[in-house]
Amino acid sequence: MGDESGEVRWLTDAEMLVWRSYIVSTLMLRQRLHRELAERQDVSLTDYEVLVCLSAAEGGAMRMSELATMLGSTKSRLSHQVARMEAAGYVKRVPLADDRRGVAAELTEQGAALLRRSAPTHVEGVRAHFVDLLTEEEQQIMGRAFSRILTHLSELAD
C-alpha cells in the first residue's frame, strides 16, 4: 500500500492522532454501548444490531449473507449469532422462496418486543457518548467522511 516507488507513506503525528483516537474511541464506545444494553436490557450490542437490521428490512426478514454484509460480519460468525438468537426466540431462520439453498433471518414478535424495550437505552447511550459531544458541523463532516470510507470499503468487497 505504499507509493509506486515502494516507499511507505508513514503517518504524520496529526494523522496518527486521528487514527489512534478513532480506533480507541470506537472500541470504547462499542464496549460502553454493549455494557449499557447488557446491564439494563439483558441484550448484547451485536444482538441489538441484528434486531435493528431485521426490523428495518422488508417483512422483518433478510437474507443471511446480506445481513452479514450490513453488520460487517462473516457468514460463519453471523450464523452462530443467529443460532443463539433463534434459541432465545428473537429470530427464526426461514428458507427463501426464490432460492432453495438460501436462508433468511426473520424477526419474531419476541425479538421485536426486545428491540422496542432496548431502543431507548441504546439511543440514550449513542446521544450521551457520541452525538451530543459533537457540534452539528462536526456531525455533518463525520457523516460525509465515513460515508466516503464506507463506499470505498464496500466497493473493495465486491
C-alpha positions, 0 to 999 in steps of 0.5 A: 500500500505504499507509493509506486516507488515502494516507499511507505507513506508513514503517518504524520503525528496529526494523522496518527492522532486521528487514527489512534483516537478513532480506533480507541474511541470506537472500541470504547464506545462499542464496549460502553454501548454493549455494557449499557444494553447488557446491564439494563436490557439483558441484550448484547450490542451485536444482538441489538444490531441484528434486531435493528437490521431485521426490523428495518428490512422488508417483512422483518426478514433478510437474507443471511449473507446480506445481513452479514454484509450490513453488520460487517460480519462473516457468514460463519460468525453471523450464523452462530449469532443467529443460532443463539438468537433463534434459541432465545426466540428473537429470530427464526431462520426461514428458507427463501422462496426464490432460492432453495439453498438460501436462508433468511433471518426473520424477526419474531414478535419476541425479538421485536418486543426486545428491540422496542424495550432496548431502543431507548437505552441504546439511543440514550447511550449513542446521544450521551457518548457520541452525538451530543459531544459533537457540534452539528458541523462536526456531525455533518463532516463525520457523516460525509467522511465515513460515508466516503470510507464506507463506499470505498470499503464496500466497493473493495468487497465486491 
